[in-house]
Every structure is written in structure tokens, then in C-alpha cells.
Amino acid sequence: MLGSVQLEEIIAVRVREYRTAKRISLAELARRTGMSKAMLSKIENAHTSCSLSTLAKLAEALTVPVTALFRGVDAEREAVFVPAGHGARISRRGSNVGHVYQLLGALRGEHKRIEPLLVTLTEASEVFPLFQHAGTEFLYMLEGVMVYGHGDTHYEMRPGDSMQFDGEGPHGPVELKELPICFLSVTAYGQIG
């Protein structure tokens, strides 16, 4: 929960930031708002709480939306950090033939729009699963050489190669040429909900 002291500090920073960016003196801001310089100084130093009408006057005088004076209040956003080698291993079609899928992080709820995976192929196999899913997928080769198919087209991929495609088309490895093979797979989904 956001404390009033933190809110006052954020408003103080924003008012001073917009005033100085627009090269408006404290005296000029006082004239534009009808407030005293002493009161404005208290606001800019987070020594007082502003009423809604005061915030409206400040926003109008600074020619910014009232919401601009709160920018940073909700700055805490979810982030997922996965140290090397610590991504959750997940089972997918192909896991039983030497394919390792390591989830590199996932946000929850409305922000879950991408799924980053580190895929490692360690065993040559004649059986390759084909995938189809919603969204757009991006592959980036890190190690090894493979032939990757999307629809009826095949692409030989080497380290540094990348590919982006519609996930609803059948896709997957067709031939493993140089093992081990390691690539980054990022699937982006549309708006949730």
C-alpha cells in the first residue's frame, strides 16, 4: 500500500520537474495558480499534502494532465529474473526423445503475453514432433545446426540465425545436423481477455 509520504514526494518531484522543464519560476507558477510561493515551496519539498483542487490548479498551470503529477506512483511492476541454468524444466511433446525445454520466465495475468524458452536438443531422433499453437514465435539459434520446418518450407539454421513465424502453421525440427542444438524460442500471444 502506498503511504501518503511517498505520494507527497512523488507529487513534489513531478511539480518541480514540469516547472523547471517549462522554465517557469516559482513566482510565475504562484501567479498562474493563485497560490503563494511559500505554499508552492512546501509542495515541491513534500512538506504538505495537496487537495484535488490544488492538483487541478497545478496541472492546468503546468499544462499537463492531472495524472502526470502521479507518474511513478504505480511504478512497481512484476519482473521475472531467471539465473542461468535455473529455468523451470517443462514437459512438451518431444521431451521423451532428448528435447529439453527450460522456461525462462513468465508473467501472470494480463501481462502474460510472451513465453520464452531455452530449447536444447541432445539426441538424434527420427521422430520429430510438430507443433501448432496460437501466437507468433521467434527462434534464435545459439548452438548446433538443424533444419527447421514451417509448413512446407525447410530452413537450415546455424548459430546467429533467427526466424519468426505464425505459430498456427505446423512447425518443428526436421533434421538435427550438429548436436547439441540450443536455441531460444519466444512465443508472443495477443491480448489476453
Wavefront OBJ file of the C-alpha trace (Angstrom):
o trace
v 0.000 0.000 0.000
v 1.297 3.443 -0.909
v 1.917 5.762 2.041
v 0.932 9.434 1.921
v 4.570 10.491 2.456
v 5.630 8.636 -0.673
v 2.727 10.144 -2.629
v 3.663 13.655 -1.456
v 7.283 13.020 -2.520
v 6.239 11.856 -5.979
v 3.971 14.884 -6.469
v 6.789 17.166 -5.256
v 9.231 15.688 -7.771
v 6.740 15.913 -10.654
v 5.705 19.517 -9.948
v 9.342 20.653 -9.740
v 10.250 18.560 -12.814
v 7.493 20.075 -15.007
v 8.035 23.607 -13.684
v 11.781 23.574 -14.382
v 11.367 21.815 -17.758
v 8.993 24.593 -18.844
v 11.305 27.260 -17.347
v 8.601 28.604 -15.084
v 9.785 30.369 -11.948
v 8.161 29.728 -8.579
v 6.826 33.300 -8.700
v 5.281 32.718 -12.139
v 3.708 29.430 -11.003
v 2.292 31.254 -7.970
v 0.771 33.869 -10.280
v -0.715 31.209 -12.593
v -2.231 29.147 -9.759
v -3.205 31.948 -7.371
v -1.192 30.174 -4.641
v 1.579 31.653 -2.535
v 5.246 30.960 -3.265
v 5.536 29.591 0.289
v 2.778 27.036 -0.378
v 4.345 26.016 -3.689
v 7.695 25.598 -1.946
v 6.035 23.306 0.615
v 4.504 21.260 -2.206
v 7.822 20.991 -4.072
v 9.572 19.894 -0.872
v 6.882 17.355 0.109
v 6.038 19.249 3.301
v 2.293 19.303 2.664
v -0.458 17.205 1.120
v -2.278 18.616 -1.899
v -6.043 18.682 -2.232
v -7.574 17.600 -5.531
v -8.407 21.193 -6.384
v -4.770 22.193 -5.743
v -3.563 19.385 -8.002
v -6.005 20.533 -10.701
v -4.682 24.121 -10.467
v -1.068 22.918 -10.675
v -1.790 20.688 -13.671
v -3.588 23.494 -15.504
v -0.790 25.984 -14.787
v 1.853 23.485 -15.940
v -0.290 22.444 -18.955
v -0.127 18.742 -18.100
v -2.880 16.255 -17.259
v -3.518 15.809 -13.520
v -2.427 12.192 -13.875
v 1.048 13.360 -14.934
v 1.590 14.595 -11.374
v 1.224 10.998 -10.142
v 3.616 9.410 -12.653
v 5.706 6.889 -10.750
v 3.126 6.110 -8.068
v 2.423 2.688 -9.516
v 5.980 2.110 -10.727
v 6.284 -1.288 -9.077
v 5.699 -3.795 -11.844
v 6.217 -7.511 -11.934
v 9.549 -8.748 -13.248
v 10.891 -12.269 -13.525
v 14.641 -12.935 -13.238
v 15.936 -16.407 -14.035
v 19.633 -17.065 -13.287
v 21.472 -19.167 -15.882
v 20.603 -22.829 -15.558
v 17.669 -22.244 -13.196
v 14.692 -22.028 -15.555
v 11.892 -24.462 -14.778
v 12.055 -27.579 -16.952
v 8.755 -28.263 -18.578
v 7.405 -31.288 -20.424
v 6.392 -30.857 -24.033
v 5.941 -33.198 -26.936
v 9.491 -34.248 -27.721
v 10.725 -34.308 -24.120
v 10.941 -38.098 -24.319
v 13.288 -38.006 -27.344
v 16.038 -35.805 -25.902
v 14.419 -32.377 -26.149
v 14.816 -30.200 -23.040
v 12.536 -27.165 -22.604
v 13.557 -24.640 -19.977
v 11.085 -21.850 -19.193
v 12.987 -18.560 -18.880
v 10.259 -16.693 -17.020
v 6.563 -15.969 -17.247
v 4.432 -13.096 -16.039
v 0.970 -13.770 -14.671
v -2.442 -12.422 -15.625
v -2.933 -9.722 -18.247
v 0.831 -9.277 -18.748
v 1.437 -12.896 -19.776
v 1.903 -12.180 -23.453
v 5.191 -13.953 -24.192
v 6.665 -17.338 -23.351
v 10.481 -17.506 -23.562
v 12.015 -20.990 -23.707
v 15.581 -22.251 -23.977
v 15.331 -25.421 -26.064
v 18.158 -27.975 -26.056
v 18.180 -30.961 -28.408
v 20.763 -33.524 -27.357
v 19.810 -36.795 -29.025
v 19.408 -37.522 -32.715
v 15.996 -38.987 -33.373
v 13.993 -39.967 -36.392
v 10.793 -38.777 -34.681
v 10.261 -35.024 -34.503
v 7.077 -33.591 -33.013
v 5.289 -30.897 -34.996
v 3.821 -28.015 -33.027
v 0.856 -25.751 -33.687
v -0.280 -23.027 -31.304
v -1.723 -19.539 -31.200
v 0.608 -16.561 -31.418
v 3.811 -15.609 -33.195
v 7.027 -17.488 -32.478
v 10.593 -16.230 -32.744
v 13.601 -18.591 -32.810
v 17.238 -17.617 -32.319
v 19.935 -20.272 -32.823
v 22.658 -20.377 -30.186
v 24.484 -23.650 -30.872
v 24.494 -26.543 -33.363
v 22.853 -26.890 -36.763
v 19.321 -28.051 -37.554
v 16.800 -27.974 -40.346
v 13.580 -26.391 -39.067
v 10.295 -26.707 -40.891
v 7.349 -24.347 -41.032
v 4.513 -25.534 -43.222
v 6.067 -26.951 -46.396
v 9.274 -24.882 -46.163
v 12.518 -26.005 -44.501
v 15.271 -23.725 -43.190
v 18.814 -24.744 -42.223
v 19.567 -22.835 -39.036
v 23.041 -22.141 -37.619
v 24.201 -20.063 -34.616
v 23.104 -16.457 -35.067
v 20.245 -17.328 -37.438
v 16.742 -16.292 -36.462
v 13.262 -16.978 -37.667
v 9.815 -15.564 -36.939
v 6.579 -17.284 -37.925
v 2.869 -17.782 -37.292
v 2.595 -20.469 -34.597
v -0.616 -21.869 -36.074
v 1.315 -23.303 -39.023
v 2.797 -26.763 -38.298
v 6.421 -26.314 -37.282
v 9.334 -28.082 -35.638
v 12.785 -29.572 -36.216
v 13.047 -31.711 -39.352
v 16.693 -32.775 -39.135
v 19.320 -32.441 -36.416
v 22.636 -31.914 -38.220
v 25.118 -30.934 -35.473
v 24.415 -31.731 -31.818
v 23.987 -30.384 -29.258
v 21.481 -27.887 -30.605
v 20.381 -24.972 -28.456
v 18.008 -22.191 -29.440
v 15.869 -19.522 -27.850
v 12.149 -19.771 -28.629
v 9.904 -16.827 -27.733
v 6.181 -17.092 -28.386
v 4.176 -13.855 -28.301
v 0.442 -14.069 -27.730
v -2.195 -11.427 -28.483
v -4.134 -9.508 -25.868
v -5.390 -11.711 -23.046
v -9.096 -11.449 -22.282
l 1 2 3 4 5 6 7 8 9 10 11 12 13 14 15 16 17 18 19 20 21 22 23 24 25 26 27 28 29 30 31 32 33 34 35 36 37 38 39 40 41 42 43 44 45 46 47 48 49 50 51 52 53 54 55 56 57 58 59 60 61 62 63 64 65 66 67 68 69 70 71 72 73 74 75 76 77 78 79 80 81 82 83 84 85 86 87 88 89 90 91 92 93 94 95 96 97 98 99 100 101 102 103 104 105 106 107 108 109 110 111 112 113 114 115 116 117 118 119 120 121 122 123 124 125 126 127 128 129 130 131 132 133 134 135 136 137 138 139 140 141 142 143 144 145 146 147 148 149 150 151 152 153 154 155 156 157 158 159 160 161 162 163 164 165 166 167 168 169 170 171 172 173 174 175 176 177 178 179 180 181 182 183 184 185 186 187 188 189 190 191 192 193
